[in-house]
Amino acid sequence: MQIHVVQKGETLWAISQRYGITINQIVSANQLENPNQLVVGLALVIPTTYRTHTVRSGETLWMIAQKYGTSIQAIVQANQISNPSNINPGMILIIPARTHIIQPGETLWQIAQRYGTTVQELIRINQIQNPNMIYPGMSLGIPFTKPVIDVNAYTIDTGERGGTLVREVGRYLTYSSLFAYSMTASGGITPIDDTAFIQASIGERVSPMMCVTNFTYKDPGSRLAHTILSSPAIQDQLITNILNTIKAKGYRGLNVDFENVYPQDRDLYNQFLQKAVDRLHPEGYFVSTALAPKVSAEQKGLLYEAHDYPAHGRIVDFVVLMTYEWGYRLGPPQAISPLNQIRRVLDYAVSVIPRNKIFMGFQIYARDWLLPHVQGQEAETFSQQDAIRRAIQYNVDILYDPIAQSPYFRYTDGQGRNHEVWFEDARSAQAKFDTAKDYGLRGISYWTLGYPYPQNWLLLEDNFFIRKV
């Protein structure tokens, strides 16, 4: 895969000729509504068989070849490098795809084993319609080396809609979580319509997580959390109800999302988690938590203080870092998931939590703020595809913040009002995937399904093998 940013005067035909693919391939990959309508700054996923690599300081051709599972000679030939020992930071290299000529008697399984990939990946890369129809002499593209990660996605949609959303992207998921069962002051949990969601998850070989929370859009949940956490009897009742629901419904584990917990209840929260683990683990279920995006142990604020990163890292099976919502719907316009802020959180997280327990949060929706911003005025939330549609509608250039690694644009609507839109595109998704690799994280967690973002899923699969259960 490649990412191409549309320049002034470019057409889809010219872009397709540059990369040696068809217009239809670009249209399909990006789900473009009108191939004749492009705007400057639009980032397109280009489904090529090769990749490009921007040389970093200190990198050698040997290191780059190892990263992509190819050879120094292949990179030298593809880029016509005269002196392999003389490559400079910022240099863009073509990384050619590997190929394999099928020998008599070979199967896709044998070829996959040889190159450390999967039969499914070979079928996907080579667009094989019938795996039984391969033949000696046929040339196969071999996928690039890529890490294995876990991927989680939350959804807030119950009923059949929740099941549909999981089926649409189930091939890319390890876990799924329907947000959420609400706790009560007596240790009960309010029922939700999750049957279709669970059935779809299991059908897609996705592990459904039961999510429980103490807050609603009307109540921050601080007093409720205190009531539960300060009473061993209520905790026992809550965990019993959770365990019974997990067994009855077919969930595979638990995701605990206590938010806005009073700082003085921090140790009580840790004790509750240990109690939950002690009850669920012997039954074969995992326990995870959602954590506010902290940058230090001393960070103040109701959202942060009771979230004890070292304790969660020690007690539970994995954590989901809620690394989004800087661009809050009621706050001023800014990137929703700025990468510079995410990296600050990760720097702290990996210092106190095992990397193989950390999921990096990734929001997959866009926001449109009216300008000038008035505190408390709510931004409109919609999909990445809607953001692109809006930029095209008003014929405005899409800009890119190199620090936040996020795209944005401004426009004036038909009523003369000014707007600022922040969203995600192919560039920002790739930047987040590179970050997950750089930090050696367990995985990525999406908030929330229901906002179309085709580029993300293509790039996710191009960057990682996704573990299935």
N, C-alpha and C positions, 0 to 999 in steps of 0.2 A: 504494500500500500504506500501511496505517496499523498502528500497534502499540497494542494496548489491554491494560492491566494490570487483571486481575480484582480488583474490590473486594468487600468483604463484602456478602453478600446478592444479588449479581448472578447472573443466569441467562444462558444463551446466547441465549435468546429476546430478553431485554431488550437485550443487546449487539447482536444482529442488527438490532433495530428502530432502535437509536441510529444505526447506520451505513448503514441502508437496504439491507442485503443479507440473504441467506437464512442460516439456521442451517447448512444443508448446505455452503455456501461456506466458512464458518468451520471446520467440522469437516474438510472436505477439505484446506484450506490448512494446517492444523495437525496433520492426521492424529490427531485426538482419538479415543480408543477408546470413551469413554462421554460423550456430550454433557451428561449430567446430573451428571457429576462434575467440579467445578471447585474450585480452591483459591485463596484470597486470594494475590495476588502472581503468579499465572500470567500470563505475557506471551503474548498471542495476535497473530498476524499477521491483519490484517483486509484482505481484497482489494478495496479501494475504487479507484475511478478517479481520486480526488484524493489529494493529500498534505497534510501539515501541516508548517509550518516555524516553529521557535522563533527569534525575532529575537535576533541577537547584537549586542553592543556595537559601535556604529559602522556598522551596516548600514542601508541605505536601501531603499525599495521598488524603486527602479530596479535595485539590485544583486541583490535577491531575484528580481525578474522575469527578469533576465538569467540567473541561475543555473538557473532551471527552464524557460527558453525560453518564457515567457508574457509578458503585458503588465501594466503597472501598473494599468490600468483593470480588467482581469479580477480582480486581487487585491483592489482597492478594492471592487468590486461584491460579490465573494464574502464579504467580511468586513464590509461596510457601514461602511467607514472614512470618517469625516467629514473628517479632516485628514490627507491622505497624507504630509505632512512630519513628522507627529508620531506616530512609532511607537517603542515602548520595548523595551529588552532584556528577554527573557523572555516577550514577547507571542507567543502562538501564532496563526499565520495559516493559514487554509485556502488551499491552492494548487489552483485548479480545473484539471481536465484540459482540454486543448485539443480541439476537435472540427473535423472537416472534412466538408463535404457533397460527396459524389461528384458530379462533373459528367459529362455525356455524353462518352463516349470515354476517360475517365480509367482508368488502370490502377493497381494497387497499387504497381507499381514507380515510376510517375511521382509518386504521392503520397509514397512513401517518400523519393524524391530531394528533393522540395520541402521536406520537414520535417527532412531530415538523419537519417533513421532507416532501418530495413531492412524488407523485405517480411515477414520472419519475425516481427519485433517487432509489426508491424501485425496480423498474423494472431493472435499470442498475446494482445495486449491486447484485441482485439475478439472473440476466440473464434470466428474464422471457420472453419467446417468445410470449405467449398469456395471457394478463392480465385477460381474462375471464375464464381461466382454473385453477385458484387457488382453493384450496379445504381445508376443515377443517382438522386440524392435520398437515398441511404443515408448515415446519419451515422456517421462513424468517430471513435473516440477516438484521439488522437495521443499517442504516448509522450512523457514528459518528457525533456528534454535530459539526457544522462548520459555520463560519460567512458568511454573504451575502456581495458580493462586485460587483462593476461594472468593466467590462473589455473592454478596447478599443484596437483596432489594426489599425495601418496605413498600407497602401499599396502604392507602387509607380507604380503599374501596371494598366494601363488603358484597355479599351476594354473588350473583353470576358475573358481575363486572370484575370483581376481584379475581375470579377464576380465569376470565378471559385475558386479563393483563398478565398473569403468570404464564399462561400458555403462549402468549405472543413472544416472550423473551426467555422462556424457560431453558432453552438450550444454553444460555449464557450464565445461568445461576447455579450456585451450590446450595444457598439458603434463601428462604423467603420468609417475610414476617408481615402479618396483617396488624396494623396499628389501630386500636389496641384494646385489650381487655382492661377495664377500669377497676381499681380496687375500691372497696367500701370500708368504712370505719369499723365494721364488725369482722373484717377479714374475708368478706365475700368478694366475688368478681361479677361484673355485669356481663351478661351473655351478648355475643355478637354473631352475626350470620357468616360463619367462616367455612361452611361445608364445601362449597364450590372451590374456594381458595385452596383448602387442604387437598382435595381430590386432584385439582390441576397440578399442584406442586408435586405430589407423589407420582402422578402420571408423567411428569417431565423429569423425574429423578432429581427433584429438588427437595431439600430437607426443610419442612415447614417449622418455623420457630413460633412458639406462643409468646406474644409480647404483652407485658402487663405494665401499667403506668398509674401514677398517682395524680396526674394533672389533666385538665380539660381546657378548652379554649376560654371557658368562663372562670376557672379556678386554678391558680398556680399549684395547688396541691400541697403546700408546705405544712399546713395544720394536719391534713390527712396523713401525710408521711410521718409526722411526729406521733400521732395517735397510734399508728401501726407499729412503728419502730420502738416505741417505749413500752410496748406490752408483749411479753413472750407468748401469752396465750393467743392474742390476735395474730401474731406472726405465724404461730403453729397452724392456726385455722386457715390463714391465707395460703400457706404452702400446701396444706392438705387439699384445698380447693383447686390450686394450680395443678397439683399432681393428678388429681382425679380428672381434671379437664384434659390434660395432656394424654392420659391413657384412653379416655373415652373418645376423643376427637382424632387421635392419630398424629399428634405433634411429635417431633423428634427431640425438642429441647426448649429452653426458656430464654427469653431476652427480657431483662429487667431494666425498666426506664424510670427510675425515681429521679424527678427533677425538682429544683427549687427547695431542696432539703435544708433545714436550718443547720448552720455550721456546727452547733452543739450536738446535733444528731449524727455526726460523721461516723463515730465509732459504732453507734447502734446500727447504722446502715451496713457497715462492714460485717458486723456480727450476723445480721439478717442474711447477707449473701453467703456467709459460711454455713449457716443453718440450711439454706436452700440447696447448696451444693451437697451437704451431708445427706439430705433427703433424696435428691434427684439422682446423684451419681450411682448409688447402689441399684437403682431401677434402670440404669442404662441411658439416662438422659443428660444432655449437656446444659450448662448454664452460661449465659453471656450477659453483658451489660452495655448500656449506652452511656457514654461519657461526654460531658461538656468539654469544649475545646480549650484546655488549660495550657498556658505557656510556662508555668512555674508552680511549685508547691505552695507558694505564698500568695497566689493570685486571689484577690478579694472579690466578693460578690456572691449573692445568693445562689446563682447558677453553678458556681464553681467550688466553693469551699468544702462542701461535704463529699465531693467526688475525689476520693483518695486513690490516685493513680497506682502507687505501689501496691496497695492492698488489693485492688481489683485485679492487677496483674498477677498477684500471687494466688488469689482465691478462685477466680472464675476461669472458664476455658478460653474465652476470648472476649475482646472489648470492641465496640464500635465507637470510634471517635466522631462526634457530630461536628465535623469540620465544614460547616456551612452556615448560612444565615448572617454573615457579616452585612450583606445587603438585605437587611430586614425589611419586611413589607411595610412597616410603619416608620421606618427610619429614613435617613437620607440616601440618595442613589449612590451605589458603589457595587463592586463585584460581589456576587453572592458567595462564591467560594474562591477568594483570592489565594493564589498559590504561595505568595510570600507569607501570608498569615498561617496557612496550612503547614508550611515548613517549620514555623516557630513552634506550633503545637507538636509536630512530629519530633523535633529536636528534644523537647522535654519528654515526650511519651517514651521514646526508645531508650531513654536513660534510666527509666524505672519500670518499664513493662517489657517482657520478652517480645521481640519483633514478630515471632510466629504466633502471637496472640492479638495482633493489632490489625483492625480494619480501618482504612481511611475513608471517611465519609465524602460523598460526591453528590451534589444536588443536580437534578436534571430538569430544571425549569428555568424560565426567564422572568424578568420583571421590568415593568415600564412605570417610571416615576414622572409625575407632573413637575414642571419647573416654573417658578422657583419652588423648592420643596418647603412645605409647611409641616412642622413637627406633628406627628400623629396622623397625617394624611396617608391613606393606604395606597400602595403601589398595586398595579394590576399584575397578576401572576398568570403566565401562560407557557406554552411549549417553545422549544428552540426553533421548531419549524415555523411557529407563529411569529417569532422574532425576525426570522429571515424574510418571511412574507411581508412583514411591516416595513422592513428596510427597503424592499423592492417596491412596495406600494408608494412610498414617499421618495423613492429614488435618492437615497442618501448613502454616502460611503460608510462602510463598516470599519471602525478603528480597532486597534488592539493595544491594550495596556501591557507593556513588557514586564512590569513588576508584578502585577496581579495575575498575568498570563490569562487575561480574559478579554473577550471582544465586547464592544459597546458601540452605540451610535446615538445621535440626537436627531430629532425631526420636529417639524411644526405641523400640527393637525389642521383639519378643515376649519376649526373654530379659532385658529390663530394661537393655540396654546402650545408651549414648548414641552418636549418630552425628552427623557434620557432612558435608554434601554440597556440593561446588562444581561448577557446570556452566555451560553457555552457553545463552542463550535469544535471543529476537528482539531484545531491547534490547541485549544485549552484542554480537550480530552487527552490528547497525546502528551501534553505537559504533565498532566496528573498521572498518567500511566507510567511515564518515565520516573516520576517521583516515587511511586510505589515500588518500582524496581530499585531505585537508588537506595531506598531505606530498607529494602528486604522485608517488606510487610507481608503479613498473611494474606491480606486481600483488600477488596474495595466493597463499600456498602453504599447503595444508591437510595437517596430520598428524593422523590418517591415515584413509583410507577404511575403511568397515566399521561405522561407528557412526551409525545413522540420526539425521538432524537436518534434517527437511523445511523448517523455517522458514529455515534458513540459505540454502538454494538458492533459495527464492522471493525472499528479500531481495537476494541476490547479483545475480540477474537483473534485479530492479527497480532496482538502483543503478547497474549497469554494462552496457555492451556488452562481451561477452567475445570477444576476438580468437580466431579459428580459423585453422588452418594447412591 
